């Protein structure tokens, strides 16, 4: 009985770091789809062929997902390009800036 409990404790300790990692919502890659393909292929007596096809499908699905993420990020960056310029302070490279005064007339402000 103690041998089973020690194996269980070892399995829990081995799985503990995996549970502490943040979850990412990415589609499965070669291993996940390959395992599913191997099971499906095993049902029709073509396990290796199913695993290879599942691996290729998994790599393609993950590639398409990451490509979509990059395109969305590029579209967001393009849409919000002026946000970074507004948030950073000016370096003072301009000689004079004009701003409206309290009475509505523009005044030149020295650096």
FINUVO-204708 format. One record per residue: chain; x, y, z of N, C-alpha, C in turn. Coordinates in nm, 4 decimals, decimal comma, padded with zeros to 6 digits. Atoms other than C-alpha are relative to their C-alpha. Layout:
BEGIN
A_X_Y_Z_X_Y_Z_X_Y_Z
...
//
This chain:
BEGIN
A_00,0821_-00,1202_00,0000_00,0000_00,0000_00,0000_00,0856_00,1253_00,0000
A_-00,0851_-00,1180_-00,0075_00,2818_00,2370_00,0771_00,0667_00,0295_-00,1346
A_-00,0599_-00,0203_00,1313_00,4308_00,1829_-00,2684_-00,0962_00,0761_-00,0919
A_00,0998_-00,0700_00,0809_00,1055_00,2983_-00,4332_-00,0114_00,1450_00,0447
A_00,0124_-00,1375_-00,0487_00,0807_00,6045_-00,2104_00,1240_00,0827_-00,0342
A_-00,1201_-00,0751_00,0368_00,4422_00,6977_-00,2809_-00,0004_00,0341_-00,1485
A_00,0121_-00,0300_00,1427_00,3779_00,6726_-00,6563_-00,1010_00,1119_-00,0229
A_00,1009_-00,1050_00,0113_00,0657_00,8863_-00,6144_00,0584_00,1351_00,0432
A_-00,0615_-00,1237_-00,0474_00,2598_01,1453_-00,4140_00,1012_00,0528_-00,1016
A_-00,0963_-00,0398_00,1021_00,5322_01,1478_-00,6796_-00,0714_00,0597_-00,1216
A_00,0762_-00,0519_00,1136_00,2723_01,1998_-00,9543_-00,0578_00,1374_00,0307
A_00,0540_-00,1305_-00,0389_00,1120_01,4861_-00,7622_00,1103_00,1048_00,0007
A_-00,1108_-00,0949_-00,0038_00,4490_01,6512_-00,7057_00,0501_00,0325_-00,1405
A_-00,0433_-00,0239_00,1376_00,5368_01,6119_-01,0743_-00,0998_00,0878_-00,0731
A_00,1033_-00,0780_00,0683_00,2054_01,7642_-01,1852_-00,0190_00,1375_00,0612
A_00,0201_-00,1275_-00,0688_00,2171_02,0526_-00,9365_00,0541_00,1199_-00,0780
A_-00,0458_-00,1159_00,0784_00,4390_02,2844_-01,1483_-00,0850_00,0267_-00,1232
A_00,0855_-00,0193_00,1169_00,2094_02,2273_-01,4446_-00,1266_00,0760_00,0364
A_00,1215_-00,0694_-00,0411_-00,0893_02,3529_-01,2469_00,0277_00,1452_00,0369
A_-00,0346_-00,1368_-00,0379_00,0968_02,6694_-01,1467_00,0284_00,0895_-00,1196
A_-00,0271_-00,0803_00,1184_00,1672_02,7835_-01,5009_-00,1283_00,0657_-00,0476
A_00,1219_-00,0663_00,0473_-00,0733_03,0366_-01,6496_-00,0574_-00,0724_-00,1215
A_00,0677_00,0669_00,1110_-00,3287_02,8943_-01,8866_00,0007_00,0904_-00,1229
A_00,0045_-00,0745_00,1256_-00,3016_03,0041_-02,2487_-00,1060_-00,0644_-00,0873
A_00,1071_00,0510_00,0856_-00,5932_02,9713_-02,4824_00,0495_-00,0073_-00,1440
A_-00,0490_00,0248_00,1352_-00,4075_02,8451_-02,7878_-00,0471_-00,1368_-00,0429
A_00,0359_00,1334_00,0450_-00,5165_02,5579_-03,0028_00,1184_-00,0953_00,0149
A_-00,1043_00,1001_-00,0193_-00,3243_02,2366_-02,9506_00,0882_-00,0144_-00,1223
A_-00,0946_00,0155_00,1096_-00,0191_02,1697_-03,1600_00,0133_-00,1451_-00,0421
A_-00,0283_00,1322_00,0556_00,1433_01,8561_-03,2918_-00,0321_-00,1117_00,0992
A_00,0222_00,1076_-00,0960_00,1232_01,6540_-02,9705_-00,1476_-00,0258_00,0240
A_00,1419_00,0162_-00,0309_-00,2417_01,7181_-02,8958_-00,0772_-00,0581_-00,1190
A_00,0702_00,0489_00,1183_-00,3721_01,6716_-03,2476_00,0565_-00,1332_-00,0474
A_-00,0610_00,1271_00,0379_-00,1246_01,3919_-03,3133_-00,0535_-00,1150_00,0829
A_00,0563_00,1041_-00,0862_-00,2542_01,1978_-03,0136_-00,1430_-00,0319_-00,0417
A_00,1377_00,0225_00,0448_-00,6128_01,2470_-03,1283_-00,0012_-00,0729_-00,1343
A_-00,0087_00,0672_00,1294_-00,5145_01,1445_-03,4806_00,0433_-00,1450_00,0129
A_-00,0451_00,1381_-00,0209_-00,3370_00,8353_-03,3510_-00,1147_-00,0865_00,0509
A_00,1150_00,0761_-00,0507_-00,6470_00,7280_-03,1597_-00,0996_-00,0249_-00,1122
A_00,0941_00,0163_00,1106_-00,8709_00,7925_-03,4587_00,0558_-00,0961_-00,1052
A_-00,0612_00,0901_00,0971_-00,6244_00,6185_-03,6905_00,0051_-00,1433_00,0500
A_-00,0039_00,1349_-00,0575_-00,5993_00,3242_-03,4511_-00,1334_-00,0715_-00,0203
A_00,1324_00,0602_00,0181_-00,9724_00,2692_-03,4878_-00,0161_-00,0628_-00,1385
A_00,0084_00,0538_00,1356_-00,9262_00,2064_-03,8594_00,1316_-00,0670_-00,0411
A_-00,1256_00,0717_00,0190_-00,5873_00,0308_-03,8195_00,1043_00,0796_-00,0792
A_-00,1023_-00,0862_00,0608_-00,3791_00,3282_-03,9396_00,0455_00,1027_00,1036
A_-00,0375_-00,0872_-00,1106_-00,2461_00,4702_-03,6128_00,1105_00,0980_-00,0338
A_-00,1128_-00,0869_00,0339_00,0825_00,6084_-03,7481_-00,0435_00,1056_-00,1012
A_00,0494_-00,0958_00,0990_-00,0875_00,7693_-04,0461_-00,0911_00,1034_00,0650
A_00,0876_-00,0922_-00,0724_-00,3496_00,9206_-03,8164_00,0798_00,0973_00,0857
A_-00,0842_-00,0861_-00,0825_-00,0800_01,0541_-03,5829_00,0714_00,1039_-00,0852
A_-00,0683_-00,0950_00,0889_00,1100_01,2132_-03,8719_-00,0976_00,1057_-00,0519
A_00,1003_-00,0952_00,0480_-00,2053_01,3691_-04,0123_-00,0468_00,0936_00,1103
A_00,0394_-00,0838_-00,1130_-00,3078_01,4938_-03,6683_00,1070_00,1013_00,0359
A_-00,1115_-00,0912_-00,0294_00,0355_01,6453_-03,6108_00,0040_00,1145_-00,1002
A_-00,0004_-00,1037_00,1042_00,0259_01,8314_-03,9423_-00,1184_00,0947_00,0197
A_00,1186_-00,0829_-00,0227_-00,3275_01,9522_-03,8697_00,0207_00,0916_00,1202
A_-00,0252_-00,0802_-00,1190_-00,2251_02,0713_-03,5226_00,0972_00,1137_-00,0251
A_-00,0963_-00,1063_00,0310_00,0746_02,2640_-03,6540_-00,0651_00,1078_-00,0864
A_00,0670_-00,0960_00,0874_-00,1393_02,4265_-03,9227_-00,0993_00,0853_00,0782
A_00,0986_-00,0742_-00,0786_-00,4156_02,5224_-03,6771_00,0679_00,1023_00,0912
A_-00,0707_-00,0932_-00,0878_-00,1670_02,6791_-03,4337_00,0620_00,1132_-00,0814
A_-00,0572_-00,1035_00,0868_00,0055_02,8645_-03,7202_-00,1066_00,1011_-00,0393
A_00,1091_-00,0899_00,0389_-00,3268_03,0066_-03,8382_-00,0467_00,0841_00,1178
A_00,0396_-00,0743_-00,1191_-00,4185_03,1083_-03,4824_00,0997_00,1113_00,0295
A_-00,1014_-00,1017_-00,0299_-00,0888_03,2887_-03,4231_00,0049_00,1071_-00,1079
A_00,0048_-00,0988_00,1080_-00,1133_03,4569_-03,7639_-00,1162_00,0959_00,0228
A_00,1139_-00,0852_-00,0301_-00,4574_03,5880_-03,6694_00,0266_00,0940_00,1160
A_-00,0346_-00,0842_-00,1142_-00,3255_03,7170_-03,3378_00,0931_00,1133_-00,0442
A_-00,0912_-00,1042_00,0497_-00,0429_03,9011_-03,5160_-00,0748_00,1037_-00,0823
A_00,0770_-00,0947_00,0824_-00,2890_04,0551_-03,7648_-00,0875_00,0897_00,0863
A_00,0823_-00,0808_-00,0908_-00,5200_04,1691_-03,4841_00,0856_00,1013_00,0748
A_-00,0892_-00,0919_-00,0707_-00,2265_04,3218_-03,2959_00,0464_00,1118_-00,0918
A_-00,0425_-00,1029_00,0953_-00,1074_04,5034_-03,6083_-00,1142_00,0973_-00,0289
A_00,1151_-00,0875_00,0239_-00,4587_04,6375_-03,6734_-00,0245_00,0900_00,1199
A_00,0171_-00,0810_-00,1210_-00,4852_04,7554_-03,3119_00,1069_00,1084_00,0070
A_-00,1090_-00,0981_-00,0025_-00,1435_04,9233_-03,3298_-00,0226_00,1091_-00,1034
A_00,0253_-00,0987_00,1051_-00,2409_05,0943_-03,6562_-00,1134_00,0936_00,0415
A_00,1150_-00,0800_-00,0413_-00,5718_05,2127_-03,5117_00,0340_00,0922_00,1165
A_-00,0342_-00,0775_-00,1187_-00,4144_05,3412_-03,1894_00,1427_00,0541_-00,0067
A_-00,1382_-00,0465_00,0174_-00,0901_05,4805_-03,3308_00,0260_00,1302_00,0747
A_-00,0197_-00,1279_-00,0660_-00,1416_05,8279_-03,1808_-00,0033_-00,0074_00,1507
A_00,0103_00,0107_-00,1449_-00,2005_05,6987_-02,8291_00,1352_00,0090_00,0678
A_-00,1324_-00,0008_-00,0611_00,1675_05,6446_-02,7533_00,0613_00,1386_-00,0065
A_-00,0568_-00,1341_00,0135_00,2614_05,9908_-02,8814_-00,0636_00,0953_00,1009
A_00,0663_-00,0863_-00,0967_00,0030_06,1539_-02,6556_00,0439_-00,0285_00,1417
A_-00,0340_00,0369_-00,1356_00,1149_05,9651_-02,3471_00,1437_00,0340_00,0370
A_-00,1390_-00,0311_-00,0304_00,4867_06,0375_-02,3767_00,0188_00,1510_00,0021
A_-00,0237_-00,1446_-00,0043_00,6077_06,3850_-02,2759_00,0871_00,0441_-00,1172
A_-00,0793_-00,0502_00,1125_00,7553_06,6030_-02,5485_00,1437_00,0206_00,0434
A_-00,1424_-00,0103_-00,0315_01,1323_06,6205_-02,5685_00,0485_00,1444_00,0005
A_-00,0397_-00,1394_-00,0015_01,1353_06,9989_-02,6024_00,0783_00,0396_-00,1231
A_-00,0765_-00,0311_00,1195_01,2770_06,9977_-02,9527_-00,0623_00,1166_-00,0767
A_00,0630_-00,1122_00,0681_01,0285_07,2621_-03,0682_00,0479_00,1297_00,0644
A_-00,0525_-00,1257_-00,0529_01,1462_07,6217_-03,0332_-00,1056_00,0742_00,0811
A_00,1066_-00,0664_-00,0732_00,8126_07,7711_-02,9287_-00,1299_-00,0740_-00,0262
A_00,1293_00,0605_00,0136_00,4708_07,6322_-02,8650_-00,1046_00,1076_00,0190
A_00,1069_-00,0971_-00,0186_00,1498_07,8263_-02,8991_-00,1157_-00,0695_00,0684
A_00,1168_00,0531_-00,0672_-00,1451_07,7745_-02,6707_-00,0955_00,1151_00,0252
A_00,0949_-00,1079_-00,0244_-00,4632_07,9682_-02,6177_00,0098_00,0480_00,1443
A_-00,0051_-00,0561_-00,1348_-00,4571_08,2008_-02,3194_-00,1410_00,0079_00,0558
A_00,1295_-00,0085_-00,0665_-00,7388_08,2746_-02,0811_-00,0987_00,0843_-00,0797
A_00,0921_-00,0847_00,0754_-00,8815_08,5472_-02,3076_-00,0194_-00,0473_-00,1437
A_00,0229_00,0574_00,1301_-00,8668_08,3298_-02,6198_00,1072_00,0345_-00,1032
A_-00,1058_-00,0355_00,0947_-00,5608_08,4900_-02,7890_00,1171_-00,0986_00,0159
A_-00,1132_00,0893_-00,0052_-00,2636_08,2705_-02,8775_00,1219_00,0747_00,0438
A_-00,1233_-00,0625_-00,0479_00,0574_08,3507_-02,6934_00,1156_-00,0971_-00,0271
A_-00,1182_00,0809_00,0196_00,4090_08,2289_-02,7658_00,0615_-00,0276_00,1367
A_-00,0597_00,0382_-00,1285_00,5588_08,0373_-02,4749_00,1436_-00,0405_-00,0238
A_-00,1403_00,0427_00,0142_00,9371_08,0101_-02,4387_00,0179_-00,1394_00,0603
A_-00,0266_00,1359_-00,0488_01,0917_07,6732_-02,3664_00,0185_-00,0032_00,1484
//
